[in-house]
Amino acid sequence: MDPLQRIRRHIDQARADGAEHLDLSRGELGVRLRVLPDLSVALGLDGDSKLPALRSIDLSNHDLDSLPREMERLAGLAYLDIRGNLIRQLPNVPLPPLIIDTRQWQQLRDQLEDRTIFGLQILLWDIGADIDFFFEIERRNILWLSLIGGALDRIPDALWRLEQLTHLGLSNNWLSELPESIGQLQRLTHLDLRGNQLSELPESIGQLQQLTSLDLSNQRLSELPESIGQLQRLTHLDLGYNRLLELPQSIGQLRQLTRLNLSENLFSVLPESIDQIQQLPNLDLSNNHLSKLPESIGRLQLQQLTRLDLSDNQLSKLPESIGQLRQLTRLNLSENLFSVLPESIDQLQQLTNLDLSNNRLSKLPESIGRLQQLSPALISAATDSRRCPNPPVSSSNSPTLI
């Protein structure tokens, strides 16, 4: 598939999704662009096929040495990400606010003076450069800052004066401590800390009450402060791949969450307040040590939960309230200790995919046959011989295990 076809495919998908962001980065396209085609044509700006919700485009990490003049037609975007390119000359036309890196800043310095810079990725070897980038960020009111993917083991003190920041990326470094000063950045809406070595969070994290996205995955966290519950605008919270033993009760105050990843931790129980998170379409609790679920989990049915992943835990039974999750379409119960399932499972009438593999089940309840949307081919219920010494048996009154 040539680059233009790849671009059109991504644009078509974004159009179908009503997306606000179009990712045409090298990592997403799987090909390195050397010349950028006229995106205004591909985007259908002259017809009815344009993307009305589009606010930003990512063109990072290609081999582009220039931008076409036609980019003027995209000047109304919130931002255009061109980091990691070899751009030597910008067209003399209006452009969207730019996200650039410090190498580009130094190469294009004169051309950037009258441009709006939305964001800057500081390459770690440039922190001590002749240009005081932290001063420039403050002077030009830059809202987006990234210090990712290096050997940063301490956050520079100069960062804490950048109180205008709305996006801060500190992922994939060697940070072992997040100072209380983080609470000063009270305009942050996005904070990415994944891939560091944090073992705890300061209470001041609760002062970031504009946050909508918080990524704390791949750390060494064993607990969260109660103040996490003050982040009541959060829609995305990623806590995957940590060492968390429990969640604070205040987690239930995050009622705007639409994405919550709790996989790959050490949870044995969940707080009853989990039922207060009422907007979740997808809840991932896989690869924990859960031995029981709270009855309150059934009250999640009041809202949007469609996918629930409980695989790789130590569950031997489900609460009857599981039947109240009536919007579920996918339920993964594989790699647990189930020998029986509750009769209330027949209330999950929207269920299209059910994974019961590697449990201790010998047969399924009769009620499962009343799940009209569930194809027998999508019921995976193969037993694990290491857990169940007797082979699975079938009954004329219950679906056969497959």
N, C-alpha and C positions, 0 to 999 in steps of 0.2 A: 504494500500500500504506500503510495507516494505521500510526501508531507502534506500537500493540499487536501488529499482525501482524508488524512488523519484529522486535520483541522476541521474540515466540514463535518466529520463524524462527531467530534466533540461539541461543535456548535449545535448540531441537530439534537444531541442529548441535552444540552443546556436549555435549548428552546423547549423541548418536551417537559423538562423539569421546572420551567419557569425560573431558572437560576439567576441569582444576582451576580455571581462570580463565574468567570470563564477561565479555567485553568488550561493554558496552552504551554506550560513550562516543559522543558526537556524531559523531566521525570515523568510527566503525565503523558506526553505525546509518544515517548519512547524513540525519539529521533531528534537529532541536533539540527536546527534550522540555521542556514547561512544567509538566506535572503527571506525577508518577510513578505508574503503575498498581501494584496490589498484586502485587509480584513473588512473594510466597509462593504465590499461586494459579498464576501462570504457570509457576513452577518445580515445581509439583506436590508441594508439601511434605506434602500430606495423603494422597498415594497412592503407588503403586509407581513413578511416572515421575520421581521426584526425581533430582537429580544427586548421586550418593553421593560423588564425588570433589571436588565444588566447594569451593574454599577462599577465593575472592576474587571481587569484582564491581567493574567500572569503570563509574562513572556520570559521568565527568568531562565538563566543557565543554558542559553543557546550560543551560537557563534555570530550573532548579528553585529555588524560594524556600523549600521545606520538604521534609521527608521524611515519608512516612506512618507512622503508629504501627505498622503491620504489619511494619515493618522489624525490630521486636523479634524476629520469628521467624527472622531471619538473624543474630542476635547471635553465633552460634558460628563465623562466618566468621573467617578470619585477618585480613582487612581489607576495607574498603569505600572506594573512591576517589571523592570528591565534589569534587575540585578544579574550579575554573572555573565554579562555579554561584553563584547569588545568594542562597544560603540565609541567612535571617535568624533562623530559629527551629528548634531541634532538638526532636524529640518527647521528652517526659519518660518514656522507656522505655529499657531497655538496647539498645545499638547495637554493631555490630562495631567494632573499632579502626578509626579513620578516617585517610585520607590527605586532607589539606587544603592550601590555599595560604595565604600570609601575609595576604592581604586577608581571608579568612575568619577567620583567627586573631584579627585585630584586631576584626572585627565580632562574633564569637561568644565573645570571650575568657572572659567569666564562665561561659558554658554549657559551655565546654570543660575547665574546671578539674578536674572529676571524670570526664572521659572519657579513654579510652585513645587516644592519638594514635600511629598506626603510622608515618605519614610526613608530611613537609612539603615543599612546593615553595616555595622562597624566590624571590619576584619581585624582580628585580634592583634596582628602585627602592626596595625595602623594606629593603635591606641596612643602610642608615644610619638606619632608623626608630628611634622611641623604645624599641621592644622589642628586646632583644638576643636575636635568634632563635637564634644559635649557643649561647648560654647555656641557653636554654629547651630546645633539642634535647638538650643534655647532661643538664640537670636532670630531664627527663621520659623519658630513656632512649629517645628516638625512633630507630628503626632505619633509616628510609628517608628520603633527602634528595635533592632535585632542585634544580639551579641551571641549568636548560636554557633555550635559545632567547633569549639576550640578548647583550649586548656584553661579556661577561666576558672579560678578557684576562689575568687573574691570579687564581689561587685564593686566597681569603682565608686568612690564617694560622690563623684560629680554627677552620677546618675540621679541621686535623690533630689537634686534641685530642678529636675525636668518635670515639673508638676503638671505640664500640659499634656503629657503622653496619654494616649488612649490604647495603644497596642505596645506590648513589651514581650520580646522573645528572648529567653535565656536558656533555651534547651540545649541538651547534649554538651554540657560542660562538666566541670568537676566541683560544682558548688556543694558544700556540705552544710552551709548555714544560710538562712534567709533572715537578714536583720530586721528588727522592729521598724526600721526606716521605710520598709515597703509600704507601710500604712500612709505615708505622705503622698503617694501617687494616686490620689482619690478620684482621678478622672479615667483611670484604666477601665476599659471594657473587655480587653483580651489579655490574658497573662499565660504564657507558655513556659513552664518550668520542667517539662519532661526530660528524662535522661540525665538527671543529676544524681547527687548522693545525699539528698536531704533526709534526715531522720526525724525531723519535727518541723512544725510551722509556728511562727510567732502569733500571738493572740491578735496582733495588729492586722492580720490578714482580713479580719472582719470589718476593717474600715474601708475596704475597697468595694463600696456598696453600689458602684456602677458596673461591676464586672458582669458580663454575660457569658464568658467562656474562660474556664480555668482548667489547664492540663497539668496534672501532678503525677502522671504515669511514670513508671520505671524509676522509682526512687527507693529509699529505705524507710519510708514512713511506717511507724507502728501505731500511731494514733493521730487523731485530728483534734484541733482545739474546738471547744464549744462555739467559739465565735464564727466558725464556718457557716453557721445558721443565719448569720446577719447578711449573707450575700444573696439576698432574696430576688435579685434580677438574673441570677444564673440560669442559663438554658442548657449549657454544656459543661459537664463535670466528668473528668477522666481520672480515676484513681487506680487504674489497672496496674498490675505488676508492682505491688508494694508488699509490705509486711503487716498490713492492718489486721488487728484482732477483732475490732468492733468499731461501730460508727456511733458518734454522739447522737443523743436524742434530737438535738437541734437540726439534724439532717432533714427532718420532716418539714422544716420551715422553708426549704428550697422548692417551693410549689410551682415555679415556672420551668423546672427542668424538663427538657425534651430528650436529652441524651445523658445517660448515667452508666459509666463503665466501672464495675466493681470486681472484675475478673482478676484471677491470679493474685489472691490475697490469702489471708489466714482466718477469715470469718468463720465462726462456729454458730453464731446466732445473728439475727438482724433486729434492730430496734422496732418496737411496735409502731413508732412514728413513720415508718416507711410508707404506710398507706396514705399519708398526707401529700405525697408527691403525685399529683393527679394528672399531669400532662404527658407522662412518659409513653411513647409508642414502643420503646425497646429497652429491656432491662437485662443486662449481662451479669450473672452471678456465677459464672463457670469457674472451675478450678479454685474452689475454696474448701473449707472444712465444715460446711453447713450440715448439721445433723437434724435440724427441724426448721420449719418456716413458721412465722407468726400467723395466727388466724387472720390478723388484720390485712394480710396481703390480698385477700379476696376483695377488699374494698377498693382496690385499684381499678376494679371494673367500672367504677363510676366515670372513668375518663377514657384514655386512649391506648392502653397497653395492648399491642398486637403480637409482640415477640418476647418470649421469656426463655432464657438459657440458664438451666440449673445443672448442666452437665459437670461431671468430675467433682462431685461432692460426696457426702456420706449420708445422704437422705435415705431413710427406709420407709417413710410414708409422707403423704401429702395431706394438708388440712382439707376438710370438706369444702372450705371456702374457696378452694381453687376453682370450683365450678362457677364462681361469680365473675371470673375473668372472661366475660362473654365476647370480648372483641379479639381474643387470641386467635391468630392464624398459624403461628409456629410455636411449638413447645418442645424443648430439648431436655429430656430427663436421663440421657445416657450416662453410663459410668457412675451409677449410684448403687444402692443396696435394696431397691424396691423388690418386694415379693408380691405385693398387691397394690392395686390402685383404687382410689375412692370411686364409688358409684356416681358421684356428682360430676365426674369427668364428662358425662353425656350432655352436660349443659354448655360445653364449649362448641357451640354449633357452627362457629366460623372457622374452626380448626381445619387446616389443609395439610399440615405436616407435623408428625409426631415421632420423635426419636426416643425409643425405649431400649436401645441396644446396651448390652453389657450390664444387666441387672440380674435379679434372682427370680424373675417372673417365669412361671410355667404356663400361665394362660392370662388372657385379658378379660376384664369384666364384661358381662353381657351388654352393659349399657354403652360400651364403646361402639357397638354396631349401629347406634342411633345418630352417630356423627355423620350427617349427610354430606358434608364437604370433604370428608377425609377419605382419600383413595387408599384401598388396601395396599397398593404398591408403595405408598408413602408412610406406612407404619413400619418403622424399623424397630424390631423387638428381639433381635438375636440375643440369646443369653450367653454369658461368659462361663465357660466350663470350669474356670478356676473358682468362680463364686457359687456355681450351681452344679453339684456333682451329678444330678439326674438330668437327662436330656429334656428339653421342653416337650410338653404334651399339648395336644389340641383337643378341643371339645366341640361337638356339633353346636353347642350353645354359645360359643365364643370364637372370635376371629383367631385364625391360626397365627402363631408367632412366625415371623420371617427373619 
